[in-house]
Amino acid sequence: MQGREKRRTILKALLVVPVLLHRSFGQEAEVSGPKAPPAFEPGEKLHYSLGWQFLTVGSATLEVLPDTELNGKPVRSFLLTARTRKSIDHLFKVRDRLSSLTELDLSRSLRFEKKQREGKTKRDVVVTYDEAGKTAFYEEKLKGKKQETIILPGSQDPLSAFYFVRMQELEVGKVIKGPFTDGKKSKMALVKVAARERKKVNGRKYDTFKLLPDLKDMGGVFEKSKKAKLEIWVTADHRHIPVMMKSKVAVGSFTCELIPAETKPESK
C-alpha cells in the first residue's frame, strides 16, 4: 500500500508540470504589446510528453484557440489539457483541462477555468477578474466555495502567464517580473533568463533561452522540497516556444518535452 501511495504522489506531482509552465511571467519594463511577427496566433497547437525518471507517464497539449467574445468584446482564448497514459490510469488517472480568456494584447486576464480530475479529486474552478475593482472572484462549483481576492493591475492567470512572457524580448541576464493571481492568491512572479543554449529534444536541436522561475510561494511538491529546481527552455526565435522543462524535487526528476508536429502523440 505504501508503494502504491508513493507512485500516486509521484504521478500527481508530475501532472503539475504543464501548469507550472505558466506561472512565471511579466515584465521588468513597460511593453506596448506583441512585436511583429507575433509569437503565436490562433491555431497554434503544441504537444508534450510528460516523463518521470525514465518513464513516459502522460501527455499535455497547449492550444491558441480562435478568438472569441466575452460580454460582446473580442478576446483571446487559450487551452491546456493534461492526461495520464491509459497504461498508467489504474495507478492515478488524470484528465485536466484549463482555459483562459484575455484581452487581445494579453494585457490582462479576463476569465480562467479549471476542470481538475486527478484520482479521486474533482474540482471545477471559475475565476473572473474585475480590473476596475482590482478584484478576482474565485468559485469552486462542486463545493460551493467562493472567495474574493485583491489583485494588482494587469494580473495574469496560471494559463495566460506564459503566453505573455513569450511575447517579450528575451536576453541573457534579464529578470522578468509581473503580477499573477489564481484567484486565491495575488503575487509578483519572477523569472530569470539564465543562459542561451543548444538543446536536443526528441531528436531535434533547438537554439534556446534557459529560464529559471522563482519557486518561492510555488507550493505543492516544490514547497516540500528544500532543493527544488525548475528549468524551462524556450526557442530563441521570436516565437519563444517552450521545448523542454526539467524539475528536481524530493520524489524524483520530471521532464516535459515538445513532440515534433509530424509525430503523433501516444496515449497508450
Secondary structure, DSSP 8 states (H G I E B T S, - for coil): -HHHHHHHHHHHHHTTHHHHTTSS---SS---S--SS-S--TT-EEEEEEEETTEEEEEEEEEEEEEEEETTEEEEEEEEEEEE-TTTTTT--BEEEEEEEE-TT-SSEEEEEEEEEETTEEEEEEEEEETTTTEEEEEETTTTEEEEEE--TT-B-TTHHHHHHHTS---TT-EEEEEEE-SS-EEEEEEEEEEEEEEEETTEEEEEEEEEE--TT--HHHHT-TT-EEEEEEESSTT--EEEEEEEETTEEEEEEEE-TTS-----
